Amino acid sequence: MGKSRENIEPQAKLIEALAATMEDRDWASDIIGRCSQIIEAARKIIAIAETRLSGER
């Protein structure tokens, strides 16, 4: 399966799950760690979307 057919849902679900576990009382280092994972997942989604976009032209 080529990159343009990769599914974004696993990354979107990861973002949702990580965001759902964050609370104001969490340690700052824990929040930063989760945010880093969210950012990486978002980058993967963007990369997949950009590949699809270039295929749509």
N, C-alpha and C positions, 0 to 999 in steps of 0.2 A: 504494500500500500504506500503510495507516494505521499510526500509531505503535504501536498495540496488536499489530500483526502483525510488527513488526520482529523480526529474528532476533538473539538474544544471542550466538550462536556466534562471530561475528567478534571481538567484544569479549573474550569468554572466551579465545579463541585468542591474542589480543594480550597479555592478562595472562600467560598461560602462557609465551609466547615471551619477554616482558620479564623475567619472574622467572627463567627458565632461563639468562639471560645474566649474571645478577648473581653476583659472587664476592666473597669477603672482601677480596681484594686490590684491588678496584676503587676508584677515586677516590670520595670521599664525594659530590662534585658529580655524578658519573655515577649513583650509586645514588639520590640525591635526584631526579634527572631521570627515571629509570626509574620510581621510586615515584610520582612525580607523574602519569606517564602511566597507571600501573596504577590509581591513585585515580580518574582521569577516566573510564577504561573501566568501572570498577566503578560509578561514578555513573550512567553510561549504562545499564548492566544494571539497576540499581535502578529507574531511571525507567521502563524498559520493563516491568519486573515490576509496578511500581505501577499502570501503565496497564492491564495485563492483569488485575490484582487488582480494580481498580474495575469492569472489564467483567464479572467473574465474579459480582458481587453481584446 
